[in-house]
Amino acid sequence: MATEVKEVKRKEMKTKPVNGNGHGNGNGTYDANNIHVLKGLEAVRRRPAMYIGDTGQRGLHHMVYEVVDNSIDEAMAGFCDNIIVEINQDNSITVTDNGRGIPTEEHPDEKKSALEVVMTTLHAGGKFDHDSYKVSGGLHGVGVSVVNALSEWCWVEVCRDGDIYRQEYKRGEAVQPVKKVRTGKKTGTKTSFYPDPEIFSKIEFKFDIIASRMRELAFLNQNLSIDLIDHRSRKEVNFKYKGGLSSFIEYLNENNTVLFKKPIHFQKTRDDIEVEVAIQYNDGYSESVYSYVNNINTIEGGTHLTGFRTALTRTINNYVAKNNLLKKENITFIGEDSREGLTAVVSVKVRDPQFEGQTKTKLGNSEVKGVVESITNEYLGAYLEENPAVGKKIVEKLANAAAAREAARKAKELTRRKTALDSASLPGKLADCSMSEPELCEIYIVEGDSAGGSAKQGRDRRYQAILPLKGKILNVEKARIDKILSNTEVRTLITALGCGIKDEFDPAKIRYHKVIIMTDADIDGSHIRTLLLTFFFRYMSSLFDLGYIYIAQPPLYRIRYGKNESYAYSDDEKDKILKTLPNTGISIQRYKGLGEMNPEQLWRTTMDPETRTLLKVTLSDGAEADHLFSQLMGNEIGPRREFIEQNAQYVRNLDI
C-alpha cells in the first residue's frame, strides 16, 4: 500500500545549549529527580510505535490483529472454531470468538480479576503457561493490553461457566471492577475498542487490509471460520478453507498456469515441532515462498525456511540421480534452479520460538532446521517416486532454469558494481549526485528523456540523482532472469542502484535510500509505475520493508490568476482553489506529462523536499501483493479482466 509522507524540511538543525554536566533539562540541574519511571501502560501511550510499529494506517490495523491473535491462540489450542470481526459504523472494532473465555476469577497474586490483569498489565497472559497454550503467536503477553492502552474506550465480555462477565476501560484503565451482567450458555470472549484520537490522527479501518490478514489466518488454521463484517458498507465475507495450506497455494496460483493441478501437501509433528508444507510449481519465473511460525509471517525467513530450501534442492537432485533423468546433460541443480516458478508455504508450530529482533520476522531456533529438512526430504522424496509424471514436469522446469542461469551469468557481470565505484562503472544516462552517503541521497526514476531533462536541470545536484528510462521496461513477471538481465533499461536500473540482483542482491549496498518513481499522470505513466513496482517486488522486495521505495506526486493542474499561480494535485483540490478566486482572469492548465513543466516548476511542485508530497510504498501483506502482481502482470487474461471490472468504479483522473 502507499502512504502519504509529509517530509521534514531540509534546514540546518540548531543544537540546544546544555548544562555543565552535558544534560539539558531547563533548570541547569541533573539529579535523581530527573529520572522518570513510567508505570503500568503509561509507557505504551508515551511510545506507542514501540508496541504497534507506528501510529499510521499500519499501526491502526495492527490493533485489530492483536485482538484477533488471542482468538487464534484459542483456535490453535483446539478450543475455538469461529471468530467474528466487525467494523462498526463509528470505526470501532468488535472481535468475538467461541473459545474458553478469559478467566474472570481473582488472580492469586494481583488480588483482582484475571480479566482485569490481562487487559491492564503488560506481560500478563496464559501464553507463558504451556498447560494453557502449547503454542502461541502472542508470545510476550503485551498485545491486548497495548490495544486497551491505545484505545479511547474498550470493553470486554466473557462467557464462562454459564455466566457473562463484563468490564469497561478508558485509555487502559478499568472504569469499574469486573461484574456479572447476565447468564449465557456458550463460552467465548467479545472485545470491542475504539482507537484513541489522541494517538491516531486518522481512524478509518480499511476492509481490504483486514480481509487480507483474516484470509491468511484462515488458510493457516484449517477449518477455522472467520467472519468479517463491515457495518459501514454492509459488506460481509467468510473465510474458511478445508484444504488449509493447499487452499493457500491454490489462491496464490489462481492467476498462473500450474505444472500440476493438486499441490503437494504434507504435515507431521516431530520432536514437538509441527511442520506443514504445501508446494506447487507454475510456468512463471518468480519464487513465491512464504514462511510462518505460530501464524506469524516470518518475512525474513529463518531456520524453518532454510531447512525447507535445503531439503527441496537436495531431494530433487537425489530423485534425478536415482532415476538417471539428466544423465546426458550432466546437470546438478542449485537452489536458484529449484525455486524458479515455485509457490510454497512453510508453516511450523513451535513451543518456544526464538525470534531474531523484536519484530518477529526471523526464526532463530536451530533445532527447527533439522526437523523441517528431514520431514520435507522424507515426504517430498516419497511423493516424487509415487508421482513420476509430476516429477518429470518439475525436473524439466528446473533443467530449463539451469540453462537460463548459465546464460544469465555473463549478463550479471554487466550489472555488478566495481569495487571502487567511479563514473566509468555507472550508466551514461544517470545524472548522479555529488554526495556519496546513501542515507542522504535519492534517485528519481523518470519516464522519458524530456522529463529527465527538466528533472536534471531542476534538481538539487548535491543529493538528487536522475535516471531517465526510455519507454516501458520489460515486464519481469513474464520473463526469465537471462532475458531480464539482457534488457538495456533494466540493466541500467540495476547498475545505477548498485545493490545487485537475485543471489547477489545486497540491500546494504544500495546507493540511495530514497528510490522515487516519477511518471506522467496518464495510462502509460501508470503502466510504467506498475512495471517498476513489479520489478522491485520480485527482485528487490526488501527495499519496501526498509522504506526506500516512493512514488512522486506531480500536480494535475496549474491555475493562473493575474500574476499568481497555484498547483492542484487532484480535482477536489482544484475545485477548492477555484472557490477562493474571482471568476475573471483565471486560466487552468491540465498537465498530461512531466515534460510540460519547466525545470523550476518541476522542482517547486514535485522535487523540493520543503513542498513536495511523496507516497511511501509499503507491503502490509506480501502474499496478497504476490497475488495482485500475478493478476495484473501475469499471462492469464481472465483474472486481469475480472480485476478491471471490479475496480473500474474507483478510477479517478483517467487520461487516455
N, C-alpha and C positions, 0 to 999 in steps of 0.2 A: 504494500500500500504506500501511498505518497503522503508525506506530512509537510505542511507548510512551515517554513523556517524563516523567522524574522531574525536577521543577523545582527550581531554586535558591531557597532561602527568601529572602523579601524582608526582609533585615535590613540595617541601615546598615553599610557597609563601613568598616573602620578602616584607616588608612594606616600603613605601617611606617616607622620613623624611617630617615633616610638620613644618610650621612656628609657632610662639608663639601663634597665635590665633587658631591653630588647623586646618588651611586650607593650603594645599599645592598648590600654583599657580605659582611657579617658580621664582617669584621675591620677595617673602617674605612679600607681602602686600595683604590685603584683604579689598576692599572698594567698593563703588558703581560702579566703573569701571569694577569690576569682574562680575557684574550681567548682563547677556545677555538676550535679548528678541528676540525670533525667530519669524519673521514676515511672514505673508502670508503662503505659502506652504513650507517654509524652514524647519519648524518643521517636516513635513511629510518626507522629504528627509533625515533629520538627524536621525529620529527614525521611519523608515517605519514599523517595526514589531508591533508598537502600533496600526497601522491602518489596516494592512492586515494579521497579525498573525506572519509571518516570511518572509524571502526573499528566501526561498527554493521553492520547487515544489508546496507546498500548497499555499503559498502567491502569486506565479505567476498565478496560476489558479483562485485565488480569484479575481484578477484584472478583469478577464472575467466576473465573476459573478456580480461584482459591476455595470458594464455597462449594463448587461442584466437585472439586477434588476430594473433599470429605465424604461426599456421597459415593464417589468412585471407589474410595478405600473400603467402604462397606460392601460394594459390589465385588471387589477382589477377594474380600474375606468370605463371600458366599451368602451375605445376608440382605442383599438389595438387588432387585432386577428391574426397577423402574425409577427414572429421575425425570422430573418436570422442571424446566427452566422457563420462567415467564418474564418478559419485558413489559412492564406496566405502563399505563398511559403517561404517568409522570416521570418516566425513565428510572423508576426504582426497579429492583430485581427481586424476584422470589424464586427460591430453589427448594423443591420438595422431593424427598426420597422415601422409600418404604423399607429403610434399614432398621437397625435395632433402636435408634434414637439415642441421643447423647444422654448419659446418666444424669439424673437430677438430684440424687440423694446428697447428703452433706459429705464434703471431702474431709477425710480424717485429719489432714494437716492444716488445710486452709480454713476449716470451720465455716464453710459456706457451700452452697450448692455446687456440684461438679460442673453443671452447665455454666454457671457464672465464672468459674475458674477458667474453663475452656475459652469462653468468649472475651474475657478481660485480662488474661495473663499470657504473656509471651512464653513460648517453650512449654506449653501445657497441652496435653492431649494423650490419647491412647496409643499413639504411634510408637512410643518408646517401649511399649509392653508387647512382647511377641506372642503372648497368650491372646491378646485382643486383636492384633493385626500381624499376620505373618509377614506380609509385605505391604508397603505403603508408599504413596507418592508424596504425601505431606510429611517429610522427614523431620523437620525442625520444630514442628508444633507452633508455628507463627502465623499460619495462613488466615484462619477465620478471625483470630483476634486482631490481626492487622486490618482486615476488612472492616471490622467493627470500629476500630480506632479512626479509620479514614472515612467513616460514614456520618452524615448529619444525624441520621437515626437508623436504628436497626432493631428488629425483634425476632425472637426465635420461639417456635412452638415445638414441643417434643411429646410424642405419644409413646408411652411405655406402661406396661402392666395395667392396661385398661383406663388410664387417665391421661389427660393432655395438660402439660405444664407450659407456662409462658413467662418470658422475661423480656423487658424492653430496655434499650440503651440509647444514650445520646453521646455522640462523639467518643464512644468506647467505654463510657461509664454507665453502670447499671442504674436505671431510674428507680427501680424497686426490687425487692427480693423475688426469687422465682416463686410463682404461685400456681396452684392447680385451678384451671379455668372451666374444665368440663371433662366428661368421660369420652372415651373413644376405643373402638375395638382394634384398630390397626396399629402398627408401630411405624416409627419414622421420625424424621426431622424436617421442619419447614422454616427456612430462613429468609427474611426479607430485609433489604437495606437500600438506602439512598445515599450515593456518594456525596461527600461534603463539598459544597461550593467554595468553601474556604481553601480547599486543597486542589480541586479540579476546576480549571477555568471554563471548561465546556463539558457538560454532562449530556451526552447523546450516544446511546448504545447502537451499534451497527448490527443488524440482524445477520448479515452475511459473515461477519467476523466471528460472531459467537457460533453460528451454524457450522463453520469450518472446524472449530475445535470440538464441538459436540459430535460431529460426524466422525472425526478422528478417534475420539474416545469410544464410540460405539463399535468401530472397526476393531479396536484393540481389546475390547471386552465382549467376546462373542455372546450373542443372545441378550445382552443388556439393551433395554429400551429407553431411549432418551427422547422426550418430547420438548420441542422448542416452540413457544407460543409468543407472538408479538401482538399485544393488545392494542398497540397504536395503529397497526395496519391490518389487523385481523389475519395475519399470516401465521400459519402453523405447519410444522413438519415433524415427522417422526423418524428417528434413526434407530434401526435395529438390523443387525446383519448376522444371519445364521452361519455364514461362511467365515466370519472372523477376518483373519489376515488375507485369506483367499479373496474375499469380497473387496478388501482394501486394494489388492493388486489389480483386480478387475476394474475398479473405479479409476485407478491411476492410468491404466492402459486402454480405457474405453475410446480414446482418440487415436490409438495406434493400431497398426497391424501386427498381431502377435504371431510368433512362430508355432505355438501350440496353444490349444484352447483353454485347457484347465491348468491353473497354476500348480506348481509343485509346493506342497504344504505339509509340514511336519511339526510335531510338538512333543516334547519329552522333558521330564524332570530328572535331573541327575545332581547328586551332591547338594540337594536342597535348592537348586537353581532351576527355575522353569524356563525352558527355551522354546520359542515359537518362531518359525521362519516360513515365509512364502516367497516363491521365486517364479518369474516369468520373463522370457525374452521377447522383444519386439524387433521389427526390421529397421528401427532407428539406430542412432549412433551415440546417444547420450546415456549416461549412467544415472539411474534414479534409485538410490538406496537410502532407506530411512531406518533409523535405529531408535529403540525406546527402552527405557529401564523403568519398570513400575509405572508405565503410562507416560513417563516424562520423555519428551522428544530430545534426545541427546544429539543436538545439531553438530557437535564437534566429534561425534563418534565415541571411541574408547575401546576398551578391551573386548567387549562383545562384538563390535564391528570388525575389529582386527582378526578375531578368531574366525568369523564368518568368511571374510575375504580370503584369508589364508587357505581355509578348507575348500572354498569354491574352486580356486585355481588348481590346487593340488589334486582334488578329486577328479576334475575333468581331465587333467593330464594323465592321471593314473588310468582312467577309463580309456583314453585314446591309446596309451601304450599297451594295455591289456588286450585290446581288440584290434591292434595294428591298423588303426583307422587312417593315420597320416604317415605311414612308413616311408612313402616315396618323397613326400615333401620335407621330411625331417624337421618338423616344427615342434617347438616346445612353447606353450602359451605362457605369457606373463600375466600379471594381474590386470594390466590395462586391456589386454585382449579379452579376458574373461568377463569384463564388466561392460563391454560395448553393447548397447541395446538392452542392458539388464534393468529390470524393475524388481526390487526386492524390499521386504520389510523384515527387520530382525527385532524381535521383542523378547526381553528377558525380565523375569521377576526375581529379584534378589532381596534377601532378608536384610542385610546391612550394606547397602550400596555406598561406595565412597566416590564422591564426585570431585573432580579437579576444579577448584574455584567455587564461588558461591552461586554461580548461575546454573548449576546442574546441567551442564552441556557436554561433559565428557566423563565417561565412567572410568574409574581407575582400579577396580578390583582385579588383581592379577589372576585369581582363580577362575574368573568367568571366561577368560580367553580359551583356556583348555577345554572347558565344558562345551562351549559353543562350537569350537573347532571339531571336537570328537563327534558330537551329535550330528553336525552338518555333514561331515565326512561319511558317517555311517548311513544316514538316511538318503542323502543325495546319491551316493555311490550305488545303493540298492535300487533307487529309482531309475537311474540311467541303465542299469543292467536289465531291469524289467520292462523298460520302455525304449527299445533301441531306435524306433522311428524318431522319437523326440531327441534322443541322444545324438543322432545323426544330424538333425537340423541345428542343434546347438554347436556341434563341432564345426560344421560348415560355416556358420556365422562367425565363430572365433577365428577360423582359418583366414577368412576374408579380412577380419580385423587385424590379424598379424601381418598380412601382406600390406595393408594400408599403413600400419605402424612403421614398417620399413621404408615405405615411400615418403612418410612424413618426417622421417629422421633428418633428411637433408634440409627439408623446408624449415624445420625448427631452428637450424643453425642461423637462418636469416633473422629470426626473431630474438635470438639470445643476446642479452646485453653484454658489452665488453666489460672486462674487469675495471678498467679505468674509463668511466663514461666521458666521452668527448663528443664534439659536434659531428665527427665522422660516423659515429655509431647511431645517430638519430636520423629519422626520416627527413628528407628535404622539405616536405610540406609543413613540418612542425615549426611554429614560431615559439621557441622556448622562452621561459622566464629567466631572469638573472639570478634569483635566489635558488639555493640548492637544498634547503631544508624541506622535506616533503610535507611536514605539518603546516608550513606556511604557504605552500604552493597549490595552485588549482589549474586544471586544464579544461578548456571549453572544446568539446567535440561539436563542430559546427557543420551544418548542412550547406555544402556548395562553396565555390570559390568566391562568389560575390559577397555573401555574408561573412565568409572568412576574412576577406579583405577589410571590411568595415570593422570587424572584431579586432583584427591585428592593429589597426590604426587607433581604435578607441580604448584599448585595454590599458591596464597598468602593467608595464613591462617587468616590473620588479617581481611580481608573484603570479601573474596570469599568463598561461601558455595557451596557444590557439592551434587546434588541429582541424583543418577543413577536410571533409571527406567528400569524394566525388560520387554523387548518386547514392543508391541504396547498397548497403553492404550485403554480403552473402547471408542468406537465411541458414544459420548454423543448425537449425532443427532438422534440416533435410540433407545435411552434408556430413561426410566423414572427415576426420581430422586432417588427412592429407590434402583434401580439397580446400578445407578451411585455411590451412597454412599456405596454400598456393595463391590465395586471393589477395590481391595487392592492398586493398583498403583494410582488410582485417589484419594483415601482416604489419601494416603501418601503425595501426592502433596498438597492437601488442608491443611493438618496439618502442613506441612513444611512452607507454605506461611503465615499461621496464620490469614488470613482475613475472614475466613468463606465462606459460600456459600448460595445461594438463599436468603431467608428473613433475614439471619444472616450475609450476606456479608457486610463487612465494609472495604473499601479500606484504611482507616486511620490506620488499624491495621496490614497492610502488613509488613512483617519483612525485605523485601528487595525492594529497589527502582529500581533495575535492575533485571528483570527475563529473563535470557538468555537461549534460546533453542539451544542446541548444539548436532546435529545429524550427521550421516555419509552422505557423498555426493553420495548417491545412491537412488534407488527407495524406499527401506524400510525407509531410513532416511527421505526422502521427505514425505512419508506417516505418519510417526510418528510426524513430524513437523506440518502437516495439522491437525492431530488428536488433538494435543495440542492447536493449534490456534482455532480450533472449540470449545474446552472446554472453553478457555478463553473468546471467543466471546459470547458464550451462557450463561456463568455463572459469569464472572468477566469482563464484557466489558469495564467498566470504567478504567481499567488498561491501555487500549490502549489510552484513552483520556489523562491520566496522563503521558503517555510516558514511561511506565515501562516495556513494552514487547520488547525484542530484539531477533535477530537471529544471532548466531555466524557464522563467515565466515572462516572455516578451509581451508588450502591450498589444491589444487588438485594435485600439483606436487612438488617433491623435486628434485632439479637439482644440481648434484655434479660435480665439476671440480677441479681436483687436491685436495688440502686440504680445498677448499672452497665449500660453498653450498648456494643456493638461493631457495626461495619458490615462486611458481606461483599459483595464485588464479583463473586463467582462462586459456583457450587455447591461447588467444591473448597475455596474459602476459607471458606465457611460450615461445611463438614464439619471443617476443621482447627480452627476456633474452638470448635466444639461438643465436640471431643475433649479440650479443655483445661478444660472446665467440668463441675461436678457435674450430675447428671441432674435435679435438682429446681430449681424456681423459674425455669425458662427459658421465655421467650416469643419466638417468631420471627415477624416481620412481613415479608411479601414485598411489596416496593414494585412497584406496577403503573404508577405515574406520578410525575412530579416534584412534582405538586401535593399528594401525600400527605405531603411533608416540609414542616415549618415553616421559616421563613427561617434560623433558627440551624442547623438540621440540614443544609439545603442548602448553606449556607456552609461548614460544617465538613467535609462529605463530598465536595463537588463543585466548590467555587469558591475555597477557600482555597489559595493557591499553596504554603503550607507543608505541606499534607496531600493535596491533590488529585493525581490522575493524569490526564494528557491523552494522547490519541493524536494525533500529528502525521501529517497525511495528505500523502504524497509520491508523485510519479509516477516509477516506475522505468522505465516503458515507455509512452510516450504513445500509440503505435499500438495497443497491446494494451488500454489504457484506453479508447480510442476504440471499439474493437470491443466491449468489455464494456458500455459505456454504451448503444450502439446495440442490443445484445442485450437488455438489461434494460428500457430505456425507450422503444424504438422501436415502430413499428407492427406489425412481424411477430411473431405469437404463437408460431409453431413454435420458433424459436431460444430464446425465453424459457422455454418449457415444457421444452425439452431441458436448459437450464442448471439449472432447478429439479430435474429428475430426477437430474442428475449430482451435484448438491451438497447435496441434502436430507439426506444421511447426516452432513454436517458441522455441521448446525444445532444450536445449544445455546440453552437458555433461551427456547424458543419460547413466546410468550404470545399467544394469540388470544382 
